[in-house]
C-alpha cells in the first residue's frame, strides 16, 4: 500500500532552499508527501509562504512572527498579517511563541507579540502554531490566559514533558513531533510519542532544521518526515501506515480541510 504523509511544519522559504526550491517542491509527491504547511517567521517569509501556497495546490501557508523577530513587530505589521490571512490558502497563524534559549528579542517584547498574535488568530478564527523553547511555563500561562472556547492549534516540535502535553491538549491543542524524536538520547520526546493520544498527534520536519536520523547533520527536507513517523510507529508498536493516516486525519480536522 502506498503511504502518503503530511508534513505539518516546513520553512521552504529558507535560504538553504534557494538553489533547488522548485525542483524539491515538484518532487514532493513522488517522495510520498501529500501536502505541507509552510510557515512564515517574519513579514518577508510570510509573504513568500503565501506566494508559494498560491502557486502549488499541495502547499498551505501560515503567517506570523517568530519570537526571534518580535522586536521588529508593530501595529502596521499586524495589519499586513491580517490582510495576508484573508488568502484562502492561509490556514493558520504562525510560527509564534517564546524563545528563552536565544533571547534574540527581549522577553517582554516576545510575550507582548505572542499575545497579540494569539488574539489575531481568535479574531480570524484560525488555529495558531506555537514555538516554545525553554519557556514552557510562560507559554502555557499566556495561552491559558488568552484562551477562549474553540481556540486550537499546534505545539510544534514539542520538547516539553508528557504532563505539560496533557495540559496543552486540554486547551484544545495538538502535539507535533519532529526529528528529535529519532535522536538516540532524546528520552522525553520518545516518551511523549508513546503517551500522547493518537488523535492529538502530528508529525513534521521543521525543515531545513532538526534533520532526523539517519540524516542528522544534513539539510532537512519534507521527505524525511517518514523517518519521524517510522520512529513513532516503532515506539507505539503500530504500523507506520497507521501513523501516516491518523496524522493526516488530525491535520485535516484541525485546519478544516
C-alpha positions in Angstrom: 0.0 0.0 0.0 1.3 3.4 -0.9 1.7 5.6 2.2 1.5 9.4 1.9 2.4 11.9 4.7 1.5 15.4 5.6 4.4 17.5 6.9 2.8 19.9 9.3 5.7 22.3 9.6 8.2 23.4 6.9 10.2 26.5 6.0 10.6 26.3 2.3 11.4 29.9 2.1 14.6 29.4 4.0 17.7 30.5 2.0 19.1 26.9 2.2 16.4 26.0 -0.4 17.3 28.9 -2.8 19.3 26.7 -5.2 16.8 23.9 -5.7 13.4 25.1 -4.2 11.3 24.5 -7.3 12.9 21.1 -8.0 12.4 20.0 -4.4 8.7 21.1 -4.3 7.9 19.4 -7.6 9.4 16.1 -6.2 7.3 16.1 -3.0 4.5 13.9 -4.2 6.8 11.3 -5.7 8.6 11.3 -2.3 5.3 10.4 -0.6 4.4 13.9 0.7 0.7 14.7 0.1 0.9 18.2 1.4 2.8 20.6 3.7 2.2 23.6 5.9 4.8 26.3 5.1 5.2 28.8 7.9 6.3 32.4 8.0 8.7 33.6 10.7 8.6 37.3 9.8 6.8 39.6 7.4 9.0 38.7 4.4 8.8 34.9 4.8 5.1 35.2 5.5 4.6 36.9 2.2 6.7 34.3 0.5 4.8 31.5 2.1 1.5 32.8 0.7 3.1 33.2 -2.7 4.2 29.6 -2.7 0.9 28.4 -1.5 -0.8 30.2 -4.4 1.5 28.5 -6.8 1.1 24.9 -5.6 -2.1 23.2 -4.7 -0.5 20.9 -2.1 1.2 23.8 -0.1 -0.7 25.6 2.6 0.6 28.7 4.4 0.7 30.2 7.9 1.6 33.8 8.5 3.2 35.3 11.7 6.2 36.5 13.5 8.7 34.1 15.3 9.7 35.2 18.7 13.3 35.9 17.4 11.9 38.7 15.3 9.3 40.1 17.6 11.4 43.2 18.3 10.6 44.3 14.7 6.8 44.0 15.2 4.4 46.9 15.2 0.7 47.5 14.5 1.3 48.0 10.8 3.0 44.6 10.6 0.0 43.1 12.4 -2.4 44.7 9.9 -0.3 43.2 7.0 -0.6 39.7 8.6 -4.3 40.3 8.9 -4.6 41.1 5.2 -2.4 38.1 4.2 -4.5 35.8 6.3 -7.5 36.6 4.1 -6.0 34.4 1.4 -7.9 31.1 1.2 -4.6 29.1 1.3 -3.6 30.7 4.7 -4.9 28.2 7.3 -3.0 29.3 10.4 -1.1 32.0 12.4 2.5 31.1 13.0 5.0 30.4 13.8 4.5 32.4 17.0 5.6 31.9 20.6 8.5 32.4 23.0 12.2 31.5 22.8 14.2 32.0 26.1 17.1 30.0 24.8 18.5 32.6 22.4 16.6 35.7 23.6 17.1 37.4 20.2 14.2 39.7 21.3 13.7 40.7 24.9 11.3 38.6 26.8 8.7 41.3 27.5 8.5 42.1 23.8 8.2 38.4 22.9 5.3 38.0 25.4 3.5 41.1 24.1 3.5 40.0 20.5 2.8 36.3 21.3 -0.4 37.6 23.0 -1.3 39.9 20.1 -0.9 37.2 17.5 -3.0 34.7 19.6 -5.7 37.4 19.6 -5.3 37.8 15.8 -5.8 34.0 15.4 -9.0 34.2 17.5 -10.2 37.3 15.5 -9.7 35.4 12.3 -10.9 32.0 13.6 -7.6 30.4 12.6 -5.5 27.9 14.6 -2.1 29.1 15.7 1.3 27.3 15.7 3.5 27.7 18.7 7.3 27.8 19.1 8.3 27.1 22.7 11.9 26.8 23.6 12.9 26.9 27.3 9.7 28.9 28.0 7.2 26.2 28.9 5.6 27.9 31.9 5.2 31.3 30.3 3.9 29.8 27.0 1.3 27.8 28.9 0.3 30.7 31.2 -0.2 33.1 28.3 -2.1 30.5 26.2 -4.4 29.8 29.1 -4.9 33.5 29.9 -5.7 34.2 26.2 -7.8 31.1 25.8 -11.4 31.0 24.6 -13.7 28.2 23.7 -12.9 26.8 20.2 -9.2 28.1 20.1 -7.0 25.4 18.7 -3.5 24.9 17.3 -0.2 23.1 17.5 2.7 22.9 19.9 5.3 22.5 17.1 8.4 20.3 17.5 7.2 19.7 21.1 10.0 19.5 23.7 8.2 19.6 27.0 7.0 16.8 29.3 4.2 14.4 29.0 2.4 16.1 31.8 2.6 19.5 30.2 1.5 18.0 26.9 -1.7 16.8 28.6 -2.3 20.3 29.8 -1.9 21.8 26.3 -4.2 19.1 24.9 -6.9 20.1 27.5 -6.7 23.6 25.9 -7.6 22.0 22.5 -4.1 21.8 21.1 -2.2 19.2 19.1 1.3 17.9 19.8 3.6 17.8 16.8 6.9 15.8 16.9 9.8 16.2 14.6 13.4 15.0 14.1 14.4 15.0 17.7 12.2 12.0 18.4 14.6 9.9 16.3 17.7 11.0 18.3 19.1 8.2 20.4 19.5 10.3 23.5 16.1 12.1 23.2 14.3 10.3 26.0 11.5 12.8 26.7 10.3 13.2 23.0 10.1 9.4 22.8 8.0 9.2 26.0 5.7 11.9 24.6 5.4 9.9 21.3 4.3 6.9 23.3 1.9 8.7 25.6 0.1 11.4 23.6 -3.3 10.4 22.4 -3.1 9.3 18.7 -5.9 11.7 17.9 -3.8 14.7 19.0 -0.6 13.8 17.3 1.0 15.4 14.3 4.4 14.9 12.5 6.7 17.5 11.0 10.3 18.1 9.8 10.7 21.9 10.6 12.9 21.7 7.5 15.6 22.8 6.9 16.3 22.4 10.6 16.3 19.4 13.0 17.0 16.7 10.5 16.1 13.2 11.8 18.4 10.2 12.0 19.9 8.8 9.9 20.4 12.1 8.0 21.3 14.3 11.0 23.8 17.0 10.1 22.4 17.4 6.5 19.7 19.8 5.3 16.3 18.6 6.4 13.6 18.1 3.7 9.9 17.2 3.8 10.6 13.7 2.5 12.4 12.9 5.8 9.1 13.2 7.7 8.8 9.5 7.0 11.6 8.8 9.5 9.7 10.7 12.2 6.6 8.6 11.5 8.6 5.3 11.5 10.2 6.1 14.9 6.8 6.9 16.4 5.3 3.8 14.9 8.0 1.7 16.5 7.6 3.4 19.8 3.9 2.8 19.8 4.1 -0.7 18.4 1.9 0.0 15.3 2.3 0.1 11.5 3.8 3.3 10.0 0.7 3.5 7.8 -1.4 4.0 10.9 0.7 7.0 12.0 0.6 8.4 8.5 -3.2 8.1 8.1 -4.0 9.3 11.6 -1.7 12.3 11.5 -3.2 13.3 8.1 -6.7 13.0 9.5 -5.7 15.1 12.6 -4.2 17.8 10.3 -7.3 18.0 8.2 -9.5 18.1 11.2 -7.5 20.9 12.9 -7.5 23.1 9.8 -11.0 22.2 8.5 -9.6 20.9 5.2 
